[in-house]
Amino acid sequence: MMEQKISSLQLLYAIVGYVLGTAMILGSGAEVKQDSWVFILFGLFCGLILMGIYTQLSTYYPNHSLVQMIPKIIGRYLSYPIILLYILHFIYSAARACRELGDLIVSTILTETPVIVVIGSFMILLIYCLSGGVETFCRTGEIVFPVYVLALLVIWVLLFTVEGFDLNQLVPILGNGVTPVMKQVLPSVVNFPFGETIVFMMFFPFLNDKKSVRKIGLFGILFGGILLTSNSIMMLSVLGPEIYSQTYFPLLIATQMVTIADFLERFDVIVILLMVTGVFFKAGGFAFGAAIGITQLFKLKQSRSVILGVGTIIPPLSLISASSYVEHIEIGFTVFVPYIHTVLQIILPVLLLCIAIVRKKLGHS
């Protein structure tokens, strides 16, 4: 699989689609209400720093994925438990993305369908795509991404027609000061979605122009962050800060308010399309990262069977991880994001970069 190559544009589409992923539908910054768009901008700045760390590590080890470079930085035996943690992180994160897709679809358009059927059907398609390798996944993303952006633009245009649309709902900006916003930025929006792009360190070795990895990574974070900020402004202008902070799917609720001439309604199917596309990028990226990590850790000859195994684990894991969607969200934002994400996506990469710099200074390979 390492013989496959992806272009800079394909990687860019994958990163932007991944950043938008489920964050576009779920929203961010509910705790800070009308300052959520400022909250995302702060997170975007931190996300650029994190991507700079990830790409710098990849610059030091251009032909190595995250799983391959860790033993070269801290040694073989110490690296095993850390690599296993990253693989488990990728698998569980893919399961969480699938759970969010399943709950959204079951609660809106397929109300009589068991959620396991929705998640299982989606995973079959994803396994089929991933079995073709990273090149197939990124080419599919290259086709899907323009549709995603077009659907998003259509929703924004429709939101302008809502009678209660009012940009004044964004004020007062930082009415309670900067401190409440900054307290929520780390670890919340820094880790989700920007810090989760650490999985692309599994993709960087496949890039045909490795010199452009930093430029592509930073621009992908910047473009995705700007779209998330714009989307937050649109949702706040329609829903207002109170409703925005109390709903699990704010973009869906805002879109359901669209009605044109009391005749054209129910545009929420476009939101479902966005969610399916976003989870394709997110769950696909995590599942591929886990499969390649297992393949490289155990030095297997091919990863197709590993992808099948990982894809088989994800649907049941997405259901047993939480008994309800409310519990799923609570676990994510009170345990998984502030603790697991912070360690694996911020602390460990910073430590790895510091050790790599020291080793380079001392002349070690």
GUTORKOL-684572 format. One record per atom (N, C-alpha, C, O): residue in one letter; x, y, z. Coordinates in steps of 0.1 Angstrom, whole numbers, plus 5000, padded with zeros to 4 digits. Layout:
BEGIN
aXYZ...
***
This chain:
BEGIN
m500849885000m500050005000m500950135000m500450234995m502150125005m502950235006m503350284992m503850404990e503150204981e503450244968e502450344963e502650414953q501250344969q500150434964q500550584968q501250604978k500150674960k500450814962k499150894961k498250864953i499151004968i498051104967i498651244964i499751274968s497851324958s498251454954s498051554965s497351524975s498651674964s498451774974s496951814975s496451844986l496351824964l494951874964l494051764970l493051804977q494251634968q493451534974q493651534989q492651524997l494851554994l495151565008l494451685014l493851685025l494451795007l493751925012l492251895013l491751935024y491651835003y490251805004y489951715016y488951745024a490751615018a490551525029a490651595043a489851575052i491651685044i491851755057i490651855060i490151855071v490251925050v489152025052v487851945055v487151985064g487551845047g486451765049g486451695063g485351685069y487551665067y487751595081y487551705092y486851665102v488051825090v487851925100v486351965102v485851975113l485751975090l484252005091l483451885097l482751905106g483751765091g483151645096g481851655104g480851705098t481851605116t480751615125t480551755132t479551785137a481651825132a481651955139a480752055133a480152135139m480552045119m479652135112m478252115117m477452215118i477851995119i476451965123i476251975138i475152035142l477151935146l477051935161l477252075166l476652115177g477952165159g478252295164g479352295175g479752185180s479852405178s480952415189s480652545197s480052645192g481152545209g481052655218g479752685224g479352805226a478952585226a477552605232a477652675246a476852755250e478752645253e478952705266e479152855266e478752925276v479652915255v479953055255v478853125246v478953245244k477853055242k476653115235k477053205223k477653155213q476753335223q476953415212q478453435208q478753485197d479353395217d480753405214d481353285208d482553265207s480453185204s480953065199s481853075186s482753005184w481553175178w482353195166w483753255170w484753225163v483753335180v485053385185v485853265191v487053245189f485153175198f485653055204f486252965194f487352915196i485652955182i486252875171i487452935165i488352865162l487453075164l488653145159l489853125168l490953095163f489653125181f490753095191f491252955189f492452925188g490252865187g490652725185g491352705172g492252625171l490952785162l491652775149l493152815150l494052755144f493352925158f494752965160f495552855166f496752825162c495052795177c495752685184c495852565174c496852495175g494852535166g494952425157g496052445146g496652345142l496252565142l497452595133l498752565140l499652505133i498852595153i500052555160i500252405161i501352355159l499152335164l499252185165l499652125151l500452035150m498952175140m499352125127m500852155124m501452075117g501352275128g502752295127g503652195134g504652155128i503152155145i503952045153i503851915145i504851845143y502651875140y502551755133y503351745120y504051655117t503251855113t504051865100t505551875102t506351825094q505951935113q507351935116q507951805119q509051765115l507151725127l507551585129l507651505116l508551425114s506651525107s506651455094s507851505085s508351435077t508251635087t509451685080t510651615084t511551585076y510851595097y511951525103y512051375098y513051315095y510851315097y510751175092y509751165080y508651115082p510151215069p509251235057p508651105052p507551105046n509250985054n508750865048n508150775059n507950655057h507950835070h507350755082h506050815086h505850935087s505150715090s503850755096s504150785111s505250765116l503050825118l503150845132l503650715139l504450725148v503050605135v503350475141v504850435139v505450375147q505350475127q506750435124q507750535130q508850485133m507350655132m508350755137m508550745152m509550775158i507450705160i507550705174i508750615179i509450655188p508850485174p510050405178p511350475175p512350455183k511450545164k512750615161k513050735170k514150775172i511950785177i512150905186i512450855200i513350915207i511650765205i511750725219i512250585221i512250535233g512450505211g512950365213g511750265210g510650305212r512150145207r511150045203r510250005214r509050005212y510849965225y509949915236y509050015243y507949985246l509550135245l508750235251l507650275242l506650335246s507850265229s506850315219s505650225218s504550265214y505750095221y504649995219y503350045226y502350045219p503350075239p502150115246p501550245240p500350255239i502450335236i501950465230i501250435217i500250495214i501850355209i501350325195i499950255197i499050285190l499850165207l498550095209l497450195214l496350185210l497850295222l496950395226l496450475214l495250505213y497350515205y496850585193y495950505184y494950555179i496250375182i495350285174i493950275181i492950285174l493950255194l492650245201l491950375200l490650385199h492650485201h492050625199h491350635186h490250685185f492050595175f491550605162f490250525160f489250565154i490350395165i489150305164i487950365172i486850365166y488150405184y487050465192y486550585186y485350615186s487350675181s486950805175s486050775162s485050845160a486450675154a485650635143a484250585147a483250615141a484250505158a483050455164a482150575168a480850575166r482750675175r481950795179r481350865168r480150905168a482050885157a481550955145a480350875139a479350935135c480550745138c479450665133c478150665142c477050665137r478350675155r477250685164r476450815162r475250815162e477250925160e476551055158e475751055145e474651105144l476350985135l475550975122l474350895124l473250935119g474450775130g473350685132g472250755140g471050745137d472550825151d471550885159d470851005152d469651025153l471551075144l470951185136l469951125126l468851185125i470351025119i469450975108i468250905114i467150915109v468450825125v467350755132v466350855138v465150825138s466850965142s465951065149s465251165139s464451245143t465651155126t465051245116t464251175105t463051185104i464951095097i464351035085i464050885086i463150845079l464750815094l464550665095l464150635109l464950565116t463050685113t462750675128t462350535132t462450505144e462050445123e461650305126e462850205124e462650085126t463950255119t465050175116t466050165128t466450265134p466450045132p467450025142p468750095139p469150095127v469350165149v470550245146v471650155141v472550195133i471750025145i472849935141i472749915126i473749885120v471549915120v471349895106v471950005098v472549995088v471650135103v472250255097v473750255097v474450275087i474250225109i475750235111i476350125103i477450145097g475850005104g476349885097g476349905082g477349875075s475349965076s475249985062s476250085057s476950065047f476450195065f477450295062f478850235063f479650265054m479050145073m480450095074m480749995063m481949985059i479749925058i480049835046i480549915034i481549875028l479950025032l480350115021l481750175024l482550185014l481950205036l483350265040l484450165038l485450195033i484150035043i485149935041i485449905027i486649885023y484449905018y484649885004y485549994998y486349964990c485350115003c486150224998c487550215003c488550234995l487750195016l489050185022l489850065017l491150065017s489149955013s489949835009s490749864996s491649794993g490349974989g491150014977g492350094980g493150114972g492550124993g493750194997g493550344999g492450394996v494650415003v494550555006v494250634993v493550734993e494750584982e494450654969e492950654965e492450754961t492350544967t490950534964t490150624974t489150684970f490450614987f489750694997f489850844993f488850914994c491050894990c491251034987c490651074974c490151184973r490650984964r489951014952r488451024953r487851114948t487950944962t486550954965t486251084972t485251144969g487051114981g486951244988g487051364979g486351464981e487851354968e488051454959e486751484951e486351594947i485951374949i484651384942i483551434952i482751514948v483651384964v482551414974v482651564979v481651624982f483951614981f484151734987f483451854980f482751934987p483451874967p482751984961p481251974963p480552074965v480651854964v479251834967v478951884981v477951944984y479851854990y479751895004y479752045005y478852105012v480652114999v480752265000v479552324993v478952424998l479052264982l477952324975l476652304983l475852404984a476452194990a475352174999a475352275011a474352325015l476552295016l476752395027l476352535023l475652605030l476852575011l476452705006l474952725003l474352825006v474352614999v472852614997v472152635010v471252715011i472652565020i471952585034i472152725039i471252785044w473352785037w473552925041w472653025034w472153115040v472453005021v471553095013v470153075019v469453175020l469752955022l468452925027l468252995041l467153045044l469252985049l469153045062l468953195062l468353255071f469453265051f469153405049f467753435048f467253555051t466953345043t465553365041t464653345053t463453375053v465253295064v464453275077v464053415082v464853505083e462853425086e462253555090e462953605103e463153725104g463453515111g464053565124g465553585123g466253605133f466153575110f467553595108f468053735113f467453835108d468953735122d469353865128d470853855132d471053785142l471753935126l473153935130l473353995144l474353975150n472354075148n472454135162n472454035173n472754075184q472153915170q472153805180q473553765183q473753685193l474553815176l475953795179l476453885190l477553855195v475753985193v476254085203v475654055217v474554005217p476254095228p477554165228p478754065226p478753955232i479654105218i480854025216i481754025228i482154135232l482153915233l482953905245l482353985256l483054055263g481053975258g480354055268g480854025282g480754115291n481253905284n481753855298n483253855298n483853805308g483953915288g485353915288g485953795280g485253705276v487253795279v487953695271v488153565280v488153455274t488253575293t488553465301t487553345300t488053235299p486253365300p485353255299p485553175286p485453055285v485853255275v486053185262v487353105262v487352995258m488353165267m489653095267m489652975276m490352875273k488852975287k488752855295k488152735288k488452625291q487352765278q486652665271q487452615258q487352505253v488352705253v489052675241v489952555243v490052465235l490652555255l491552445258l490952365270l490852425281p490452245268p490852155257p489752135247p489952055237s488652205247s487452175239s487752185224s487952085218v487652305219v487752315204v489152295199v489252265187v490152305207v491552275202v491552125198v492152085188n490952045207n491051895205n489951855194n490251765186f488851915195f487751875186f487251995178f486552085184p487552015165p488051905157p489451925153p490051835146f490152035157f491452055151f492551965155f493351915147g492551925168g493651835173g493451695167g494451615166e492251655163e492051525157e492751505144e492851385139t493151615138t493951595125t495251535127t495951515117i495651495139i496851415141i496851285133i497851225130v495651235130v495451115122v496051125108v496451025102f496251245103f496751265090f498351245090f498951245079m498851225102m500251185102m500451045096m501551005093m499350975096m499350845089m499150855074m499450755067f498750975069f498550995055f499751065049f500051035037f500551145056f501651225051f502651145043f503151195032p503051015047p504050945039p503550915025p504350885016f502250915022f501750885009f501651004999f501350984988l501951125005l501951244997l503051244986l504151214989n502651274974n503651264963n504651384963n505751374958d504251494969d505151604971d505251634986d504551724991k506251574992k506351585007k506851725011k506651765023k507351805002k507751935006k506652025008k506752135015s505451995003s504252075005s503452035017s502352095019v503851945025v503051895036v502651995046v501552005050r503552085049r503252195059r502252295053r501252335060k502452335041k501552425034k500152365033k499152435036i500052245029i498752175028i498052165041i496852195043g498852125051g498252105065g497752225071g496652235076l498552335070l498052465076l496952525068l496052575074f496952515055f495852575047f494552495049f493452555050g494652365051g493552285054g492852325067g491652335067i493652345077i493152385090i492552525089i491452545094l493152615082l492652755081l491352755073l490452815078f491252685062f490052685054f488952625062f487752675062g489152505068g488152445076g487652525087g486452525090g488652595094g488252675105g487452795101g486452835109i487752855090i486952965085i485452925082i484552995085l485352805076l484052755073l483252725085l482052755086l483852675095l483252645108l482752775115l481652785121t483652875114t483353005120t482153065113t481153115120s482153065100s480953115092s479753045095s478653105097n479852915096n478652835100n478052865113n476852875115s478952885123s478552925136s477753055136s476753075143i478253155129i477653285127i476253275121i475253335126m476053185111m474753165105m473753105115m472653145115m474253005122m473352935131m472953025143m471753025147l473853105148l473553195159l472553305154l471653345161s472653345142s471853455136s470353405134s469453485135v470253275132v468853215131v468253175144v467153205147l469053105152l468553035164l468653135176l467753125185g469653215177g469853295189g470753215198g470753085197p471453275207p472453205216p471753105226p472453005229e470553125230e469953035240e469552905233e469952795239i468952905222i468552785215i469852715210i469952585211y470752785205y472052735200y472752655211y473352545208s472652705223s473452635234s472752515240s473252445247q471452495236q470652385242q470352275233q469652175237t470652275220t470352175211t471552095207t472652155206y471351965204y472451885200y472851895185y473951875181f471851925177f472051945162f471552085158f470552095151p472352185161p471852325158p471652355143p470752425140l472552305135l472352325120l471052265115l470352325107l470752145120l469452085116l468252165121l467352185113i468252205133i467152285138i467052415130i465852455127a468152485127a468052605120a467552585106a466752665101t467952475099t467452445086t465952415085t465252445076q465452345096q464052315097q463152435098q461952435095m463752555101m463052675102m462852745088m462152845087v463552695078v463452755065v462152715058v461752595058t461452815054t460252795046t460152905035t460253015038i459952865023i459852955012i458452965006i457952865001a457853075007a456453095002a455452995008a454452965002d455752955021d454852865027d454652735019d453552665021f455552705011f455452585002f456652495002f456552375005l457852555000l459052475000l459552465015l459952565021e459652345020e460152315034e460952195034e461252135024r461252145046r461952025049r463352015041r463551915034f464152125042f465452115036f466452045045f467652045042d465951985056d466951925065d467551795059d468551745064v467051755047v467651635040v469051675036v469951595034i469251805033i470551855029i471551845041i472751815039v471051865053v471851855065v472251705067v473451675070i471351615064i471651475064i472751435054i473751365058l472751495042l473751475032l475151525038l476151455036l475151645044l476351695050l476951605060l478151585061m476051545069m476451465080m477051335074m478151285079v476451275064v476951145058v478351175052v479251095054t478451285045t479751325039t480751345049t481951305048g480451425059g481351455070g481851335077g483051325080v480951235080v481351115087v482151025078v483050945082f481951035065f482750965055f484251005057f485150925058f484451135057f485851185059f486451145073f487551105074k485551165083k486051145097k486251005100k487350965104a485250925099a485350785102a486250715093a487050625097g486250755080g487250695071g488650725074g489550635073g488950845078g490250885082g490750805094g491850755094f489950805104f490250725116f490450575114f491450515119a489550515106a489550375104a490850345095a491550245098f491150425086f492350405078f493650415087f494550335086g493650525095g494750545104g494950425113g496150375115a493950365119a494050255127a494450125120a495350055125a493950105108a494349985100a495749995096a496549895097i496250115091i497650125087i498550115100i499650055099g498150165111g498850155123g499050015127g500149975131i498049935127i498149785130i499049715121i499849635124t498849745108t499649685097t501149715100t502049625099q501449835103q502949875105q503449825118q504649795119l502649825128l503049775141l503449635141l504449595147f502649555135f502849405134f503549365122f503649245119k503949455113k504749435101k503949335092k504549235087l502749355090l501949275081l502149305066l502549425063k501949215057k502249235043k501149325036k501449395027q499949315041q498849395035q497849435045q497749375056s497149545042s496249595052s494749575049s493849615057r494449505038r493049495034r492249415045r491149445048s492849305049s492149225060s492049295073s491049285080v493049385076v492949465088v491849565087v491149585097i491649625076i490549725074i489249655076i488349705082l489149535071l487849455073l487649425088l486549445093g488749395095g488649365109g488249495117g487349485126v488949605114v488649735121v487149775118v486449815127g486749765105g485349795102g484349715108g483249755110t484649585111t483749505118t483649535133t482549525139i484649595139i484649625153i483849755155i483149765166i483949855146i483449985148i481949995151i481550055161p481049925143p479649935146p479149895159p478449965166p479549775164p479149735178p479749825189p479149855199l481049875186l481649955196l480950095197l480850145208s480350145186s479650265186s478350255194s477950365199l477850145196l476650125203l476850095218l476150145227i477850015221i478149975235i478850085243i478950075255s479450185235s480250285242s479350375250s479750445260a478050385247a477050465255a475650415253a475350365242s474850425263s473450365262s472550465255s471450415250s472850595254s472050685247s472950795241s474050805244y472250875233y473050985226y473451095237y474551145236v472651115246v472951215257v474151165265v475051245267e474251035268e475450985275e476650985266e477751005270h476450965253h477450965243h478151105243h479351115243i477351205242i477851345243i478551375256i479551445256e477951335267e478551365280e479851295281e480851355286i480051175277i481351105278i482351175269i483551195273g481951215258g482851285248g483451415254g484651435253f482551495259f482951635263f483451645278f483951745282t483151545286t483651545300t484851455303t485551475313v485051355294v486051255296v487051245284v488251275286f486451215273f487251175261f488051295256f489351295255v487351405253v488051525248v489051595258v490151615254p488651625270p489551695279p490751615284p491751665287y490651485285y491651395290y492451315279y493651335277i491751225273i492351145263i492951225251i494051205247h492051315246h492551395235h493751485238h494651495231t493651545250t494751635254t496051565255t497051615251v496051445260v497251365261v497851325248v498951345245l496951265240l497351205227l497551305216l498351285207q496851415216q496851515205q497651635208q498051715199i497951665221i498751785224i499951755232i501051785227i499851685243i501051665252i502051575245i503251615244l501651455241l502551365235l503251415222l504451405220p502451475212p503151535201p504251635204p505251645198v503951725214v504851825218v506151755224v507251805221l505951655232l507051585238l507851515227l509151525227l507151455217l507851385207l508651485198l509851455194l508151605196l508851705188l510051755195l511151765189c509951775208c511051815216c512251715216c513351745215i511851585218i512851485218i513451465204i514651445203a512651485193a513151475180a514151585177a515151565170i513851705182i514751825180i516051795187i517151825181v516051745199v517251715207v518051605199v519251625198r517451505194r518151405187r518751455174r519851415171k518151545168k518651605156k519851695159k520851695152k519751765170k520851855175k522051765178k523251805176l521851655184l522951565189l523451475177l524451405179g522751485166g523251415154g522851275153g523351195146h521851235161h521351095161h520351075150h519551175147s520250965143s519350935133s518050895138s517050865131
***
